[in-house]
């Protein structure tokens, strides 16, 4: 294996992290046992780019237990944990990535993963798929299909599909009920507030928190901020979601107005330029900005650097910018994903469901990929339901089952 990591001697710490999440991810544990017995990925090369921390590492080990030859990189340089990468390499998996990689190093790591003629692509944000199509089109013939983890990646895939550019089927993992209803809402909500709290060591109660975007992630962040005592303002471009936010008890206003009153700003839109130079101009002294969208484009940090009279690192992962009027505004984690760049990401129990969807979707592609003619593939309903049933069982909960008579009643209009 030609891995590129910081230091394999960091592996013991990584092994401890992976073992902790393994103990708290019963769905993946059950799949690991099945995959080790059935070997559904025997002879299959998998390219994977997801935030390279312990939960992702355990997903990689589960796929490897099923026979997969794993080629791994991270989907964000600041979320890669070097000890976890070292642990995977010590276990015989190929890894390219390290914390704090430059843009050039990050692109190089992606390229090294894609040079292996992989048949299954597991992506988070779309960089693997995009790079494969633009730089390695000759390798597309080897690909059976892929799985996309997040909203931003699906937006990119839909754009590629509209332009007729997408050359192989991609399963839209983020659209599965067992992914977005729990990962995006409860996972993002908790992990974002955790990243903010551990980075700033400031109180949330009593502050005005501005949440940009009211999709599933925005709903989760708003709910958690409200629960911690904040007054929450939501900014939106979708009128339906804006009404949802109002009826959920939040104030709604344009960002330019919210910028004047907010203490803490959290972007979760998947779009660029959500907080821009005009917003910085009206922010009050001490405003804190962070991003929970996939790419570091939602807060215009480049514009902030340009207009700042002075910059200073206040503490780890907090950069201060002095603006006119002797106002300071602060950006967490360079505007990258605050829950991963300044935290450990979503809770293990939440990612247990998301990564179970990933693993079973990859298995579905291996078994049915040659039969798929569409390019954008919903997660099969049976996969979603199977993950939900297993999760309920691990939670010690049971539900009712329709009787034959009830099924006949519900289906009578279909006959």
URSULBEL-V546087 format. One record per backbone hydrogen bond with DSSP energy under -1.0 kcal/mol. NH is the residue of the N-H (numbers start at 1). CO is the residue of the C=O. If there is no record, write none. Layout:
nh;co
NH;CO
NH;CO
//
This chain:
nh;co
4;95
10;7
11;8
14;10
15;11
16;12
17;13
18;14
19;15
20;16
21;17
22;18
23;19
25;22
29;25
30;26
31;27
32;28
33;29
34;30
35;31
36;32
37;33
38;34
39;35
41;66
42;39
44;41
46;69
47;120
48;71
49;122
50;73
53;51
57;53
58;54
59;55
60;56
61;57
62;58
63;59
64;60
65;61
66;62
67;64
68;63
69;44
71;46
72;94
73;48
79;76
81;52
85;81
86;82
87;83
88;84
89;85
90;86
91;87
92;89
93;88
94;70
96;72
97;4
100;77
101;98
106;102
107;103
108;104
109;105
110;106
111;107
112;108
113;109
114;110
115;111
116;113
119;45
120;45
121;145
122;47
123;147
130;126
131;127
132;128
133;129
134;130
135;131
139;136
140;137
142;139
143;140
144;119
145;119
146;169
147;121
148;171
149;123
154;150
155;151
156;152
157;153
158;154
159;155
160;156
161;157
162;158
163;159
164;161
165;160
170;375
171;146
172;377
173;171
174;148
175;172
176;173
179;176
180;176
181;177
183;179
186;182
187;182
188;183
189;185
190;186
191;187
192;188
193;189
194;190
195;191
196;192
197;193
198;194
199;195
200;196
201;197
206;229
207;204
209;231
210;264
211;233
212;266
213;235
219;215
220;216
221;217
222;218
223;219
224;220
225;221
226;222
227;223
228;224
229;226
230;225
231;207
233;209
234;251
235;211
242;238
243;239
244;240
245;241
246;242
247;243
248;244
249;246
250;245
251;232
253;234
258;254
259;255
260;257
261;258
262;258
263;208
264;208
265;288
266;210
267;290
268;212
273;297
275;298
280;276
281;277
282;279
286;328
287;284
288;263
289;330
290;265
292;267
297;295
300;275
301;299
304;300
305;301
306;302
307;303
308;304
309;322
312;320
314;318
315;318
318;315
319;331
320;312
321;329
322;310
323;327
329;321
330;287
331;319
332;289
333;317
335;332
336;333
338;291
341;337
342;338
345;339
351;347
352;348
354;350
355;351
356;352
357;353
358;354
359;355
360;356
361;357
362;358
363;359
364;360
365;361
366;362
367;363
368;364
369;365
371;368
372;369
377;170
384;380
385;381
386;382
387;383
388;384
389;385
390;386
391;387
392;388
393;389
394;390
395;391
396;393
397;392
407;403
408;404
409;405
410;406
411;407
414;411
//
